[in-house]
């Protein structure tokens, strides 16, 4: 079954329309859909990042945070829980997610969360068509990956100040 997304306007408000995943006709009209990202920070202030599979349609083989598109009927916190379970086989309690910002990039409005949690990456199993690797990275390592084109585009610049504030607490 093809994912369906709620269509948003340029202010992030629902339009009442529904689109199928990657429906170019909707994008051509300048409309948007909702996505959700989570930046998981452990007790050593390292950030969990995952390498996107080479099978990904958009931006394969680059590092990213955990996240995805909000499907019709979901809230963004539910998307984070679903994506983390599907992609990494980890459980996230939605009550522990802290919304840090919402921003627009491309044709997506992104609800962005921070989660403070320690996970044992050696016990993670990956959804092969989504993820090829994971690691804990420092803020500086992610900054390096971004500056070298090895991290998903149009995310870090919107959240890095929030991540830095969280780490410096």
C-alpha positions, -999 to 999 in steps of 0.1 A, spaced: 0 0 0 13 34 -10 18 59 19 -6 88 20 3 122 34 -17 152 45 -10 182 22 1 214 40 3 250 27 34 272 28 26 281 65 24 244 75 -13 244 78 -34 214 66 -52 221 33 -77 192 35 -61 175 6 -43 141 6 -14 131 -15 4 98 -22 41 95 -14 62 114 -40 32 127 -59 50 153 -81 17 170 -91 12 182 -56 48 194 -52 45 213 -85 17 233 -69 40 245 -41 24 224 -14 40 205 14 37 175 38 48 169 73 80 151 84 95 143 118 131 140 129 146 130 162 181 137 174 189 111 200 216 122 225 232 98 249 247 103 284 281 111 268 265 139 247 270 119 215 243 119 189 229 88 172 232 90 135 223 64 108 237 59 73 210 59 47 209 28 25 222 29 -10 187 18 -20 172 52 -9 156 72 -37 167 105 -21 202 111 -7 215 75 -5 247 66 14 248 98 36 245 101 73 213 114 89 192 115 121 162 92 126 130 104 110 106 102 82 73 114 67 42 116 88 16 93 73 -21 102 71 -37 98 106 -4 100 125 10 127 148 47 135 144 56 119 177 39 87 165 61 89 133 92 91 154 82 60 174 73 41 142 104 50 122 128 42 151 112 8 155 111 0 117 145 13 108 166 5 140 144 -18 160 145 5 190 116 15 212 110 52 220 86 64 246 68 94 230 65 111 264 103 115 264 104 134 231 110 172 234 100 193 204 127 218 197 117 234 164 96 232 133 110 244 100 104 241 62 129 227 38 121 218 2 86 205 2 85 193 38 77 209 72 98 191 98 88 187 135 121 182 152 126 165 185 154 157 210 155 125 230 180 119 258 186 82 258 213 55 258 209 27 233 232 -2 226 239 1 189 253 -34 188 218 -47 195 201 -27 167 189 -44 136 184 -23 104 157 -21 78 180 -28 49 162 -6 24 165 24 48 196 20 69 231 5 64 249 16 95 246 35 128 271 52 151 273 77 180 289 109 168 300 141 185 286 174 176 319 182 159 319 150 139 284 158 125 295 193 117 324 178 97 301 154 79 278 182 70 306 204 57 319 175 35 286 166 20 283 134 38 252 143 59 216 147 47 210 182 33 189 209 49 187 197 85 218 205 105 216 242 98 181 244 113 189 224 144 226 227 153 221 256 178 194 236 196 216 205 197 246 225 210 224 241 238 212 206 248 247 192 249 260 222 269 234 218 297 
